[in-house]
Amino acid sequence: MKKIIFGLVVFLQVTSGLAQIKSSLYTIKATITGEDSNTALSFATIFNKRLSTGTASNLAGYFELPNNRIGDTIVVAYLGYEDEVFVVSENTPKVIRLTPRAALLDEVVVIAERDYLYDMLAKLRKHKRAKPKVSKTYFFLETKMFEETIELIESYYNGEYSDLGIDELSIKKGRIGLKPVQKRYFRSTESSKLFSMHDLFSKTKLFPKNPLSIRKNALKKAYTLKLSHTFEEQQAKIYVIDFSPKKDTTNLFAGRIWVDQTNNRLIKIKLQIENAEVHPFIPIGFNTIEAVDMEITKSFQTIDNDQYINTIDFNYKVSYGDKWGNKVSARTKAFTKAYDYEAEFELPNFEFSRHYHEDYRNITVAPYDSVFWNRTAEFRFYDRLVEIENFILQHKVENSVMHYANQKDSLFSQLQFPYISWDKDRFKMSQAPARVIEESKRTRAFATDRFNLNVKLYLDINRVQDSLVYQIQTILDPSNSYYHFYLTDRDRAFMNMYFDLMEIEKRKFILAESLTPHPSEAFLKKLYQQHLAAFAASSKLFIEETNRGKNLEKMERWNDYIFRFLKVNNLKVFAVQEEE
C-alpha cells in the first residue's frame, strides 16, 4: 500500500468533453432539460451507481461527472419528472431530456374548492418524526458583491438528520477562498449553522413563519392555499400547493409545497420572502443591516419509510450600511446535499471547541490539504471544479500564528479566537486585564489553576484509492486557553515551550510512522494516542520542574531539549535573564 504523508501535493487534471481521462475513464458533460418545455432543470441529481458518487446540475441545467467507465449506470432524477437511467458509452448524449410525470387535472378542480389543503398540511406536523440517521454531506457556498465572487466555501461533513431537519454537522474537511472587494471582506462565518437552525415545524425568532410552523387554525387565518396541480410518482399521489400570506408579508414566508398525499409525506418545500423583518443575520463591527431577502428550498428522500433531508438550497441577499455610510448588497447561494446515508466519513481525531465563527475556525484548523481536494471522489459540482480550485488557491484562507500586537487590522484579528498552528515564529498571548488577574489571585489558591494552555494534536486519516493519506498538525486553541498572571519574558518563553512539546510529539509520530512498513489505520490511531499520552507526561514534568518558568536552570535544560528537536531557542528569542 502506498503512503502519503502530510505535505505531498497531487495535482488533478480535468479534461474536457466526453473525454478519455485514462484508458477507461470518461467525463460526462451534458445539459438536463424538461421534455415538455425544453427548460433547463437546475439542481437535478446525477449519480453513478457503481461509484456511489454524483453531482448536481447548475442553474443552466449543465453538469459534469468524471471518472465513469463504459458500462456504468447513471441515474438522473428531478422531482416531477421520470428518472432517466442510461449506460455510459462513447455516445452518451449531450442533452438529457426528462419526461414530466402526467398531471391529474380533473382532480385539481374538485379538491381546490375544499378545506382539504389545510388538513393536508396540518397532518404533516403530526407525522414528522424520524429516527436519527447519519449521511455524508456536501456543503457549498458562494457570495457575490458587485457581480463578482468574493467568497467560496466547499466542505464535507457527517450530517446527523432526524425529524425532517439537521441535528448536527460534524466537519470532515473544508476550504475557503476570500477575496476583498473595495478593501472590504464579506464573511459567512457560520452559514452551515443556518441549515440546522432552520426548523420547518417550529416557531423561532430567527426565521419568518411558514405554513408548517403554525397550527391549522392559525394557518387558515394567515395563509391562502391554492392547489397548483397533482401528479403520480412511484404509485403515490403528489399535491403541489402554493401558499401566500394574507397580510403579513415581512414575517411570513410565501412559496410552494409538494406533498405525498398517499403516504402523508413532505416531498419538497420552497420558501421565499423579501425584506424580512425576522432573520438570523448579525452585522459585524459598525455595519447595519438594511434589508434581507431569503429563498430556502428543501427536498426530502424516503429511507426506511421515514423522510430525511436530500438537498437544501439556501439563497439570501443582505443589504447593509457600512461604517463609512455606503449601502452595499451581497448575494449568497448556499447548497447542502446529504448524498450517502449508507456511509459516513472517518472524522479527524480532534476535539473542536464550540464558539462563534465555527465555519471559519473549524475549516482552517489545519493547513490546506491538497491531497484530499485533488483526489477526492465524492459528491461535488464537477462542472465548476477548475473555477472553484483557481479561486480558492488564489484567495485561500489558512490558519497561522496570530495575536501579534500589530495585527489588529488583519483578517483573522476580526475572527474571534482562530486556532493557532505551531510555527517557528513565536505566538504572543495578550495579557489578561488586571481585574481578571487580581480576581484569579483571590479565588484560586494554586498557580496551576490560574492558567490553561489548550494544546491539541490534529490527525485526519483518509483512504484515497490505494493510498493511506494522513494530515497531522499541532494546534493551540485560544478559545479556552488563559493565563492569569502579569506577563514577563519568562512567561512568554514558558508558554511557547509548552506548545513546542506537542510539536515534538508530532514529529516523533511522523518518524515512527515512516519506519513502519504498511501502517494500518488502527496503528496510526494507536500511535496518536501514545504520543498524546507522552505529551501529557512531558508537559506535566515541564510545569513541575520549571515552576512556571521561575527555575531558570530547569528552563535551560528544557530549552536545550526543545532546541535539539525544533532548532528553536526560546530563552534567546524572549531574552530571558537571570533576574527580571
C-alpha positions in Angstrom: 0.0 0.0 0.0 1.3 3.5 -0.8 1.8 6.0 1.9 1.4 9.8 1.5 2.5 11.9 4.5 1.1 15.4 5.1 2.6 17.9 2.7 2.7 15.9 -0.5 0.7 17.5 -3.3 -1.0 15.5 -6.1 -2.5 17.5 -8.9 -5.8 16.6 -10.5 -6.0 17.1 -14.3 -9.5 17.9 -15.6 -10.3 17.1 -19.2 -13.0 18.5 -21.5 -15.8 16.8 -23.5 -16.9 13.3 -23.0 -13.2 12.9 -22.8 -11.0 10.0 -22.1 -9.0 10.7 -18.9 -7.2 7.4 -18.8 -7.6 4.3 -20.8 -11.1 3.6 -19.5 -12.3 6.7 -17.5 -14.7 9.2 -19.0 -16.1 12.6 -18.0 -19.8 13.0 -18.9 -20.8 16.6 -19.9 -24.5 17.2 -20.5 -27.4 19.6 -20.0 -30.6 18.5 -18.4 -33.9 19.9 -19.6 -37.6 19.2 -19.3 -39.0 17.4 -22.4 -42.3 19.4 -22.1 -40.8 22.9 -22.2 -37.1 22.4 -23.0 -36.5 24.4 -19.8 -33.2 23.8 -18.0 -33.6 21.8 -14.8 -31.3 23.2 -12.1 -30.1 21.1 -9.2 -31.2 17.8 -10.8 -29.1 15.0 -9.2 -26.8 12.8 -11.2 -25.4 9.6 -9.7 -23.0 6.9 -10.8 -24.4 3.7 -9.2 -21.1 1.8 -9.3 -19.1 4.5 -7.6 -21.9 5.9 -5.4 -20.7 9.4 -6.4 -22.6 12.2 -8.0 -23.2 15.8 -8.7 -26.0 18.3 -9.4 -26.8 20.4 -12.4 -26.2 24.2 -12.2 -28.8 26.9 -12.9 -28.4 26.3 -16.6 -29.1 22.6 -16.2 -25.4 21.8 -17.0 -23.3 19.2 -15.2 -20.0 17.3 -15.4 -19.4 13.9 -13.8 -15.8 12.5 -14.1 -14.3 9.0 -13.6 -17.0 7.0 -15.3 -16.3 3.7 -17.0 -18.0 2.5 -20.1 -20.9 0.3 -18.9 -21.5 2.3 -15.7 -25.2 3.0 -14.9 -26.1 6.7 -14.4 -29.3 7.9 -12.8 -30.7 11.4 -13.4 -33.5 12.5 -11.1 -35.7 15.6 -10.7 -38.9 15.9 -8.7 -42.0 15.8 -11.0 -40.1 14.1 -13.8 -39.4 10.4 -14.7 -35.9 9.2 -13.7 -33.6 8.9 -16.7 -31.3 5.9 -16.5 -28.6 5.3 -19.1 -25.4 3.3 -19.5 -22.1 5.2 -20.2 -20.8 4.8 -23.7 -18.8 6.8 -26.1 -22.1 8.2 -27.5 -23.5 9.4 -24.2 -25.9 12.3 -25.1 -25.0 15.9 -24.5 -28.6 16.9 -23.8 -30.7 14.7 -21.4 -34.5 15.4 -21.7 -36.6 14.3 -18.7 -40.2 13.3 -19.2 -42.7 15.1 -16.9 -45.0 12.9 -14.8 -48.6 13.3 -16.1 -50.6 15.9 -14.2 -54.1 14.9 -12.9 -56.0 17.9 -13.9 -59.6 16.6 -13.2 -59.0 16.2 -9.5 -57.5 19.7 -9.2 -60.9 21.3 -9.8 -62.6 19.3 -7.2 -60.0 19.5 -4.4 -59.3 23.2 -4.8 -62.8 24.0 -3.5 -62.5 22.2 -0.2 -60.8 22.7 3.1 -58.8 19.7 2.4 -55.5 21.5 1.7 -55.3 23.0 5.2 -55.9 19.5 6.6 -53.2 18.0 4.4 -50.6 20.5 5.7 -51.7 20.2 9.3 -51.3 16.4 9.1 -47.6 16.8 8.1 -46.9 18.3 11.5 -48.2 15.1 13.2 -46.0 12.8 11.1 -42.6 14.4 11.0 -40.9 12.0 13.4 -37.9 10.1 12.1 -35.2 8.4 14.0 -31.6 9.8 13.7 -29.5 8.9 10.7 -26.0 9.9 9.5 -25.1 10.7 6.0 -22.1 12.0 4.2 -22.9 15.6 3.4 -21.6 18.2 0.9 -21.7 21.9 1.5 -21.0 24.7 -1.0 -21.3 28.5 -0.6 -20.7 31.3 -2.9 -21.1 35.1 -2.2 -21.0 37.8 -4.8 -20.7 41.5 -4.4 -20.9 43.9 -7.4 -21.4 40.8 -9.5 -18.0 39.5 -8.5 -17.3 36.3 -6.5 -15.8 37.3 -3.2 -16.2 34.2 -1.1 -16.3 30.4 -1.7 -16.6 27.7 0.9 -16.5 24.0 0.0 -16.7 21.4 2.7 -17.7 17.9 3.7 -19.5 16.8 6.9 -21.1 13.9 8.6 -24.6 15.1 8.9 -26.9 13.9 11.6 -30.5 14.0 10.5 -33.9 13.4 12.1 -37.5 14.8 12.1 -37.0 16.3 8.6 -34.1 18.5 9.7 -30.4 18.6 10.6 -29.3 17.9 14.1 -25.6 18.4 13.7 -22.9 18.9 11.0 -19.5 17.5 12.1 -16.7 18.7 9.9 -14.6 16.3 7.9 -12.7 18.7 5.6 -13.2 22.2 4.2 -11.6 25.0 2.3 -12.3 28.7 2.0 -11.4 31.4 -0.6 -12.0 35.0 0.4 -11.4 38.0 -1.9 -11.5 41.6 -0.7 -13.6 44.0 -2.8 -13.1 47.7 -2.3 -11.0 47.0 0.8 -13.8 45.1 2.5 -14.4 41.4 3.3 -17.8 39.7 3.4 -17.6 36.6 5.6 -20.3 34.0 6.1 -18.7 32.8 9.3 -21.5 30.3 10.4 -23.6 29.7 7.3 -23.6 25.9 7.7 -25.4 26.5 11.0 -28.3 28.1 9.1 -29.2 24.7 7.8 -29.6 23.2 11.3 -31.0 26.4 12.8 -34.0 26.5 10.4 -36.7 24.0 11.6 -39.7 23.9 9.3 -42.0 22.8 12.2 -41.0 25.3 14.9 -41.6 28.9 15.6 -38.4 30.8 16.1 -37.2 34.4 16.5 -34.6 33.7 13.8 -36.8 33.0 10.8 -40.2 34.0 9.5 -43.1 31.6 10.0 -44.2 29.2 7.3 -47.4 27.0 6.9 -45.8 24.0 8.7 -44.7 26.0 11.7 -48.2 27.1 12.8 -51.3 25.1 13.7 -54.3 24.7 11.5 -56.5 27.5 12.9 -53.6 30.0 12.7 -52.7 28.6 9.2 -56.2 29.4 7.9 -56.0 32.9 9.3 -52.5 33.6 8.0 -52.4 31.9 4.6 -54.2 31.4 1.3 -53.6 28.0 -0.1 -54.1 27.1 -3.8 -53.7 23.8 -5.5 -51.4 24.1 -8.5 -51.6 20.6 -9.8 -51.1 16.9 -8.9 -49.1 14.1 -10.4 -48.3 10.5 -9.6 -44.8 9.3 -8.6 -43.9 5.8 -7.6 -47.6 4.9 -7.0 -48.1 7.9 -4.8 -50.2 11.0 -5.5 -48.3 14.2 -5.2 -50.1 17.5 -4.5 -48.4 20.7 -5.4 -49.8 23.6 -3.3 -49.0 27.3 -3.5 -49.2 29.3 -0.3 -49.2 33.1 0.2 -49.6 35.3 3.3 -53.0 37.1 3.5 -51.5 40.2 5.2 -48.1 40.0 6.9 -45.6 39.6 4.1 -42.5 40.6 6.2 -43.0 37.9 8.9 -44.4 35.0 6.8 -42.8 33.0 4.0 -44.6 32.6 0.7 -43.9 29.6 -1.5 -44.8 26.2 -2.8 -45.0 22.8 -1.2 -45.0 19.2 -2.6 -46.9 16.7 -0.5 -47.2 12.9 -0.9 -50.9 12.7 -0.1 -50.9 8.9 -0.3 -48.3 8.4 2.4 -48.7 11.8 4.2 -45.1 12.8 3.5 -43.4 16.1 2.8 -41.5 15.8 -0.5 -40.3 19.3 -1.1 -40.9 22.9 0.1 -39.8 26.3 -1.3 -39.9 29.4 0.9 -39.5 33.0 -0.3 -39.5 36.3 1.4 -38.4 39.9 0.6 -37.4 42.5 3.2 -37.8 40.0 6.0 -38.4 41.5 9.4 -37.2 38.4 11.1 -33.8 36.9 10.0 -30.7 35.1 11.6 -28.1 37.6 10.3 -26.0 39.7 12.7 -23.8 42.5 11.4 -20.1 42.6 12.5 -18.5 45.8 13.7 -20.1 49.0 12.7 -22.2 47.6 9.9 -26.0 47.9 10.0 -28.4 45.5 8.1 -30.9 47.4 6.0 -32.8 44.5 4.3 -32.7 40.7 4.0 -34.3 38.6 1.2 -34.3 34.8 1.5 -35.2 31.8 -0.6 -35.0 28.3 1.0 -35.7 25.1 -0.9 -35.6 21.8 0.9 -36.2 18.4 -0.7 -36.6 15.1 1.1 -35.9 11.4 0.4 -37.6 8.3 1.8 -35.4 5.9 3.8 -36.9 3.0 5.8 -40.3 4.6 5.4 -39.1 7.8 7.0 -38.3 11.2 5.4 -34.9 12.7 5.6 -33.1 15.7 4.1 -32.0 15.3 0.5 -30.9 18.8 -0.5 -31.2 22.3 0.9 -30.7 25.3 -1.3 -30.4 28.5 0.8 -30.1 31.8 -1.1 -30.1 35.1 0.6 -29.4 38.8 -0.2 -28.2 41.0 2.6 -28.2 44.8 2.1 -26.3 46.7 4.7 -24.7 50.1 5.5 -21.0 50.1 6.3 -19.2 52.3 8.8 -18.5 54.8 6.0 -22.2 55.2 5.2 -22.1 53.2 2.0 -25.1 51.0 1.0 -23.8 47.6 -0.1 -25.6 44.3 -1.1 -24.1 40.8 -1.0 -25.8 37.8 -2.6 -25.1 34.3 -1.2 -26.0 30.9 -2.6 -25.5 28.1 -0.2 -26.2 24.4 -1.0 -26.1 21.2 1.0 -26.6 17.7 -0.1 -27.0 14.5 2.1 -25.7 12.2 -0.6 -24.9 8.9 1.2 -27.0 7.6 4.1 -25.2 4.3 3.9 -21.8 5.6 4.8 -20.1 8.2 6.9 -16.6 9.9 7.0 -13.9 8.9 9.4 -13.7 12.2 11.2 -10.5 13.9 12.3 -9.1 13.0 15.7 -9.6 16.4 17.2 -11.9 18.0 19.7 -13.4 21.1 18.1 -14.5 23.7 20.6 -17.8 25.5 20.4 -17.5 29.1 19.5 -18.6 31.9 17.2 -17.3 31.8 13.6 -17.3 28.0 13.7 -17.2 27.5 9.9 -14.0 29.6 9.5 -12.4 28.3 12.7 -13.1 24.6 12.0 -12.2 24.7 8.3 -8.9 26.4 8.9 -7.8 24.3 11.9 -5.2 22.6 9.7 -3.3 23.7 6.6 -4.7 23.3 3.1 -4.9 19.6 2.3 -4.1 19.4 -1.4 -4.1 15.6 -1.4 -7.7 15.4 -0.2 -9.0 18.0 -2.6 -7.1 16.8 -5.7 -8.0 13.2 -5.2 -11.4 13.0 -3.5 -14.2 11.3 -5.5 -17.3 12.4 -3.6 -20.3 14.4 -4.5 -19.2 17.8 -6.0 -20.0 20.5 -8.5 -17.6 19.0 -11.1 -18.6 21.4 -13.8 -17.1 24.2 -11.7 -14.1 22.3 -10.4 -11.4 24.3 -12.1 -13.1 27.6 -11.4 -13.5 26.7 -7.7 -10.0 25.4 -7.5 -8.4 28.6 -9.0 -10.4 31.0 -6.9 -9.6 29.2 -3.6 -5.9 28.7 -4.4 -5.6 32.4 -5.3 -7.6 33.6 -2.2 -7.0 30.8 0.2 -7.8 31.4 3.9 -5.4 29.4 6.1 -4.6 29.4 9.8 -1.4 30.9 11.1 0.2 32.3 14.2 -1.9 35.2 15.5 -2.2 37.7 18.3 0.7 40.0 17.4 0.2 43.5 18.6 0.4 45.0 15.1 -2.2 42.7 13.6 -5.3 44.5 14.7 -6.4 45.2 11.1 -5.7 41.7 9.8 -8.5 39.4 8.6 -8.0 36.9 11.4 -8.0 39.5 14.1 -11.6 40.1 13.1 -12.4 36.5 13.8 -12.7 35.5 17.4 -10.0 33.1 18.6 -8.8 31.3 15.5 -6.9 28.1 16.0 -3.2 28.6 16.1 -0.9 26.2 14.2 2.6 25.6 15.5 5.2 27.7 13.8 8.9 28.6 14.5 7.6 32.2 14.8 6.6 32.6 18.4 3.0 33.3 19.4 2.3 36.1 21.9 -0.8 35.9 24.1 -2.2 39.2 25.2 -2.0 39.9 29.0 -5.3 39.4 30.8 -7.0 42.5 32.3 -5.7 43.5 35.7 -9.1 42.9 37.3 -9.1 39.3 36.0 -5.6 38.7 37.3 -6.4 40.1 40.7 -9.7 38.1 40.9 -7.8 34.9 40.0 -5.3 35.6 42.7 -8.1 35.8 45.3 -10.1 32.8 44.2 -7.5 30.3 43.0 -5.1 29.1 45.7 -2.7 27.2 43.4 -0.8 28.8 40.5 -1.5 25.8 38.2 -5.2 26.7 38.5 -4.6 30.2 37.1 -3.5 29.1 33.6 -4.6 26.7 30.9 -2.8 26.3 27.6 -5.1 24.1 25.5 -2.7 22.4 23.1 -4.1 19.7 20.8 -2.9 17.3 18.1 -5.0 17.2 14.9 -4.9 13.9 13.0 -7.0 13.3 9.9 -6.7 9.9 8.1 -8.1 9.1 4.7 -8.1 6.2 2.3 -7.7 7.5 -1.3 -7.7 4.8 -3.9 -4.8 2.5 -2.9 -3.1 5.0 -0.6 -3.3 5.8 3.1 -3.2 9.5 3.5 -3.0 11.4 6.7 -2.6 15.0 7.9 -1.2 15.9 11.3 -0.8 19.3 12.9 0.0 20.8 16.3 -2.7 23.3 17.4 -3.3 25.8 20.2 -6.9 26.6 20.9 -7.1 30.1 22.3 -10.9 30.0 22.9 -10.4 28.2 26.2 -6.8 29.0 26.9 -6.0 31.5 29.6 -3.0 32.8 31.6 -4.0 34.9 34.7 -0.6 36.4 35.5 1.2 39.7 34.7 3.3 38.6 31.7 7.1 38.6 31.7 9.6 37.4 29.2 9.8 34.1 31.1 6.1 33.6 30.9 6.1 34.1 27.1 9.0 31.6 26.8 7.2 29.2 29.1 4.0 29.3 27.1 5.8 28.7 23.8 7.9 25.9 25.2 4.7 24.2 26.4 3.4 24.5 22.8 6.7 23.1 21.5 6.4 19.9 23.5 3.4 18.9 21.5 5.2 19.7 18.2 8.0 17.4 19.3 5.5 14.6 19.8 4.0 15.3 16.4 7.5 14.9 14.8 8.1 11.7 16.7 4.7 10.4 15.4 5.8 11.1 11.8 9.2 9.4 12.4 7.6 6.3 13.9 5.1 6.0 11.1 7.8 6.4 8.4 9.8 3.5 10.0 6.7 1.2 10.0 6.1 -0.8 6.8 2.5 -0.6 5.6 1.0 1.0 8.7 -2.7 0.4 9.1 -5.3 3.0 10.2 -5.6 1.3 13.6 -1.8 1.5 14.0 -1.9 5.3 13.3 -4.7 5.8 15.8 -2.8 3.8 18.5 0.4 5.8 17.7 -1.6 9.0 18.0 -2.9 8.1 21.5 0.6 7.1 22.6 2.0 10.5 21.7 -0.8 12.3 23.3 0.0 10.4 26.5 3.7 11.2 26.1 2.8 14.9 25.8 0.7 14.8 28.9 3.6 13.3 30.8 6.3 15.6 29.5 4.2 18.8 29.8 3.3 17.9 33.5 7.0 17.3 34.3 7.9 20.6 32.5 5.5 22.6 34.6 6.7 21.0 37.8 10.4 21.3 37.2 10.4 24.8 35.8 7.9 26.1 38.4 6.1 28.0 35.5 9.4 29.4 34.3 10.8 30.6 37.6 13.5 28.0 37.8 16.0 29.2 35.2 18.3 26.2 35.5 15.5 23.8 34.6 14.2 26.2 31.9 17.7 26.0 30.3 17.6 22.2 30.3 14.1 22.0 28.7 15.2 24.8 26.3 18.2 22.6 25.1 15.8 19.6 24.7 13.4 21.6 22.5 16.3 23.1 20.5 17.6 19.6 19.6 14.3 18.7 18.0 13.0 22.0 16.7 16.0 24.3 16.4 14.1 27.0 18.4 15.9 28.8 21.2 13.1 30.3 23.3 15.3 31.7 26.0 17.2 33.7 23.3 14.1 34.8 21.4 12.5 36.2 24.6 15.8 37.4 26.1 15.2 35.6 29.4 17.7 36.8 32.0 18.8 35.5 35.4 16.9 38.3 37.2 13.9 40.2 35.9 
